[in-house]
Amino acid sequence: MTEKIIETMYKEAVKAYKKGEIPVGALITKNNKIIAKSHNNRQKKHNLLGHAEINCILKAEKRIKDWRLDECEMYVTLSPCSMCETIIEESRLKKVHFLVKQHNYNEKNSKIVQISDQNNQKEEYEKLLKSFFERLRK
């Protein structure tokens, strides 16, 4: 299941990348089934809340018809920012797993943990991130 999850997150991040967004992908599972997936769309939607995590939470809430996601887990390519962490906490997600740690990430929430990556998919995602920011600087 973890390999499929990482692959799905990565595909969402690539969608964001192709749209000129910071390449972050997220998904939410319930009972080991993906119920929502999303990516950053902040620039396209002109909305500062357009983070992959928030978009994904909104989709999951709509899908299960409840804002309480206490039976769900989130998977995200990049460790959540402080705004997303607050929304994650409020949504009551059981656990959040991330692939790559942001350079300024402060590990203060024990529900948010890094995924162990057996297939080096972390390296592929790091290359995508690096490529995105190099493209911005040109």
VOVO-337465 format. One record per residue (C-alpha): x, y, z; residue in three letters. Coordinates in steps of 0.02 Angstrom, whole numbers, plus 50000, padded with zeros to 5 digits. Example, Ala and Ser with C-alpha at 12.3 -4.5 7.8 and 13.67 -1.06 7.14 Angstrom:
BEGIN
+-------+-------+-------+--------+
|    px |    py |    pz | residu |
+-------+-------+-------+--------+
| 50615 | 49775 | 50390 |    Ala |
| 50684 | 49947 | 50357 |    Ser |
+-------+-------+-------+--------+
END
This chain:
BEGIN
+-------+-------+-------+--------+
|    px |    py |    pz | residu |
+-------+-------+-------+--------+
| 50000 | 50000 | 50000 |    Met |
| 50140 | 50124 | 50043 |    Thr |
| 50215 | 50113 | 49868 |    Glu |
| 50046 | 50153 | 49788 |    Lys |
| 50021 | 50297 | 49909 |    Ile |
| 50191 | 50373 | 49873 |    Ile |
| 50163 | 50353 | 49685 |    Glu |
| 49992 | 50438 | 49697 |    Thr |
| 50063 | 50583 | 49801 |    Met |
| 50204 | 50604 | 49677 |    Tyr |
| 50081 | 50611 | 49530 |    Lys |
| 49984 | 50747 | 49620 |    Glu |
| 50146 | 50844 | 49650 |    Ala |
| 50188 | 50829 | 49464 |    Val |
| 50016 | 50901 | 49421 |    Lys |
| 50056 | 51053 | 49530 |    Ala |
| 50230 | 51068 | 49452 |    Tyr |
| 50158 | 51069 | 49275 |    Lys |
| 50040 | 51210 | 49326 |    Lys |
| 50181 | 51315 | 49397 |    Gly |
| 50133 | 51278 | 49577 |    Glu |
| 50250 | 51221 | 49714 |    Ile |
| 50248 | 51033 | 49684 |    Pro |
| 50159 | 50963 | 49836 |    Val |
| 50038 | 50818 | 49828 |    Gly |
| 49928 | 50747 | 49966 |    Ala |
| 49802 | 50610 | 49992 |    Leu |
| 49690 | 50547 | 50131 |    Ile |
| 49648 | 50366 | 50168 |    Thr |
| 49510 | 50287 | 50269 |    Lys |
| 49518 | 50101 | 50305 |    Asn |
| 49671 | 50091 | 50191 |    Asn |
| 49575 | 50160 | 50042 |    Lys |
| 49613 | 50327 | 49960 |    Ile |
| 49462 | 50440 | 49983 |    Ile |
| 49538 | 50606 | 49928 |    Ala |
| 49690 | 50672 | 49837 |    Lys |
| 49748 | 50844 | 49787 |    Ser |
| 49893 | 50960 | 49751 |    His |
| 49938 | 51142 | 49772 |    Asn |
| 49833 | 51265 | 49672 |    Asn |
| 49869 | 51426 | 49763 |    Arg |
| 49927 | 51524 | 49609 |    Gln |
| 49793 | 51459 | 49491 |    Lys |
| 49650 | 51493 | 49613 |    Lys |
| 49726 | 51654 | 49681 |    His |
| 49695 | 51586 | 49854 |    Asn |
| 49824 | 51577 | 49992 |    Leu |
| 49733 | 51426 | 50065 |    Leu |
| 49765 | 51324 | 49907 |    Gly |
| 49886 | 51205 | 49991 |    His |
| 49878 | 51021 | 49946 |    Ala |
| 49838 | 50972 | 50126 |    Glu |
| 49692 | 51093 | 50141 |    Ile |
| 49622 | 51049 | 49970 |    Asn |
| 49632 | 50866 | 50016 |    Cys |
| 49548 | 50890 | 50185 |    Ile |
| 49404 | 50983 | 50101 |    Leu |
| 49380 | 50842 | 49975 |    Lys |
| 49384 | 50709 | 50112 |    Ala |
| 49258 | 50804 | 50218 |    Glu |
| 49142 | 50815 | 50069 |    Lys |
| 49165 | 50630 | 50028 |    Arg |
| 49126 | 50566 | 50203 |    Ile |
| 49002 | 50706 | 50242 |    Lys |
| 49087 | 50752 | 50405 |    Asp |
| 49224 | 50875 | 50453 |    Trp |
| 49291 | 50754 | 50583 |    Arg |
| 49424 | 50648 | 50497 |    Leu |
| 49474 | 50552 | 50653 |    Asp |
| 49468 | 50385 | 50561 |    Glu |
| 49578 | 50449 | 50420 |    Cys |
| 49763 | 50469 | 50386 |    Glu |
| 49848 | 50595 | 50273 |    Met |
| 50001 | 50567 | 50165 |    Tyr |
| 50092 | 50718 | 50094 |    Val |
| 50251 | 50739 | 49992 |    Thr |
| 50319 | 50883 | 50096 |    Leu |
| 50305 | 50912 | 50284 |    Ser |
| 50158 | 51028 | 50321 |    Pro |
| 50179 | 51214 | 50354 |    Cys |
| 50116 | 51285 | 50518 |    Ser |
| 49951 | 51342 | 50440 |    Met |
| 49917 | 51167 | 50374 |    Cys |
| 49969 | 51089 | 50539 |    Glu |
| 49836 | 51192 | 50628 |    Thr |
| 49702 | 51140 | 50504 |    Ile |
| 49760 | 50960 | 50514 |    Ile |
| 49743 | 50966 | 50703 |    Glu |
| 49568 | 51042 | 50690 |    Glu |
| 49513 | 50910 | 50564 |    Ser |
| 49561 | 50775 | 50691 |    Arg |
| 49660 | 50670 | 50568 |    Leu |
| 49726 | 50516 | 50656 |    Lys |
| 49901 | 50530 | 50582 |    Lys |
| 49998 | 50623 | 50447 |    Val |
| 50143 | 50546 | 50352 |    His |
| 50263 | 50651 | 50247 |    Phe |
| 50398 | 50602 | 50125 |    Leu |
| 50521 | 50749 | 50131 |    Val |
| 50555 | 50867 | 50275 |    Lys |
| 50555 | 51054 | 50238 |    Gln |
| 50717 | 51139 | 50288 |    His |
| 50628 | 51243 | 50420 |    Asn |
| 50510 | 51107 | 50483 |    Tyr |
| 50488 | 51105 | 50672 |    Asn |
| 50437 | 50933 | 50735 |    Glu |
| 50313 | 50980 | 50870 |    Lys |
| 50167 | 50864 | 50832 |    Asn |
| 50191 | 50679 | 50865 |    Ser |
| 50048 | 50636 | 50746 |    Lys |
| 50152 | 50699 | 50600 |    Ile |
| 50288 | 50574 | 50551 |    Val |
| 50409 | 50546 | 50408 |    Gln |
| 50378 | 50399 | 50292 |    Ile |
| 50516 | 50270 | 50281 |    Ser |
| 50558 | 50260 | 50097 |    Asp |
| 50622 | 50092 | 50037 |    Gln |
| 50614 | 50130 | 49851 |    Asn |
| 50709 | 50295 | 49847 |    Asn |
| 50553 | 50389 | 49791 |    Gln |
| 50605 | 50526 | 49911 |    Lys |
| 50752 | 50564 | 49795 |    Glu |
| 50637 | 50580 | 49644 |    Glu |
| 50526 | 50701 | 49738 |    Tyr |
| 50676 | 50802 | 49799 |    Glu |
| 50734 | 50817 | 49616 |    Lys |
| 50561 | 50881 | 49568 |    Leu |
| 50565 | 51012 | 49706 |    Leu |
| 50740 | 51066 | 49660 |    Lys |
| 50692 | 51080 | 49477 |    Ser |
| 50541 | 51187 | 49522 |    Phe |
| 50640 | 51312 | 49623 |    Phe |
| 50782 | 51318 | 49496 |    Glu |
| 50652 | 51357 | 49362 |    Arg |
| 50585 | 51500 | 49469 |    Leu |
| 50756 | 51579 | 49486 |    Arg |
| 50789 | 51586 | 49298 |    Lys |
+-------+-------+-------+--------+
END
